[in-house]
Amino acid sequence: MEFRLVYEGPLHGQGAKSPHKWEIRRALHPQLQRLWQTQRPLREQAAHLLAHPALPDRPSLIIEKGGLLFAPLVSPKLDLYAEISVLLLRQQPRGQLITDGGDIDNRLKTLLDGLRVPHGSNEGRSEPPEPADPSPFFCLLEDDALVSKVTVESDQLLRPAPPDEVVAIISIHVKKTTLTPLNMAL
């Protein structure tokens, strides 16, 4: 299965705080939710893959953390992993050192953290936001260890924007570690 996600907004580098990672998760949730609604293999399996509690003899992808339910697509429960390619459009011209917002490595780590289910109960979420977070909260990854390959290309964003704002076009290739009846259609 291959698809793209788009993130537009600030992308902080080194020392990015957990609330920033939550902003990224919230920005990507509607796209992942739509993927589950529009992609036939996901739509057809959603009733049991998104069941909480899990149905008898059927795995559920739902993970409960800090009172929230998360629905990661890429999970060892389905024997899946991901390869990710990111086109990172930023304010600085190609070839110019990044002086605002952090270096590419640290920005990429922040983006990957925003693609996964949070570690710990709330991972720095101090209080519930208004409006409340969705349930289930769709994420790409159960854990960023499920990413086997990452490539990044950086180029200049040719529209006015704050120095730390980016447009990230994230290409995802979901792959199987083992072919099973549950992941065969993905």
C-alpha positions, 0 to 999 in steps of 0.5 A: 500500500502506498499513499502520501500525507501532507503536513503544513506548519511549524516543524521544530528541531532539537528539543522539540517539546511533546506538545509540538508532536501532538500538533503534528499528530492532530494535523495528520489524523484527518488524512489517516482517518480518510485513508481508513474510510476510502481505501477498500482493504482498510474500510472492509477490515475496520470493524474488527481492526478498530474494535475496542475491546478486540473481537474474539479471535481477531486482532485489534490495532487499538492501543489505549494510552492515557485514556485515549484510543490510538489506531496505528496503521503500521503495526507488528500485529499485522506484520507491517513496516514502513518506508518513508520518503519526505520532501521538506519544503522550507524557507531557506534556499537549497544548499543554504544552511538551516539557521531557523527551526533546527537542522534536517535530522532533528526536524525529521526526528520530530516529524517521525515522533508525530507519526507514531503513537505517543510513548507513555500515557500522555507524552507531555500532553498537559491537559486535554485540548479543546475540542477533545482529541478524536477517538480513535486517534489515527496514527501512521505508526505504532512505533517509529522502530517500524520504519525501515528506510527514510529518505529526505529531500529538502527544497525551498518553499516559494511562498511567504511563511514563518522561518520554522514553517515547512510543507512536508510531503510524506510518501509512505510505502507500507510493506509486509514482513510476512504475508498473512490473511490479515495483511494480504489485501494491504 
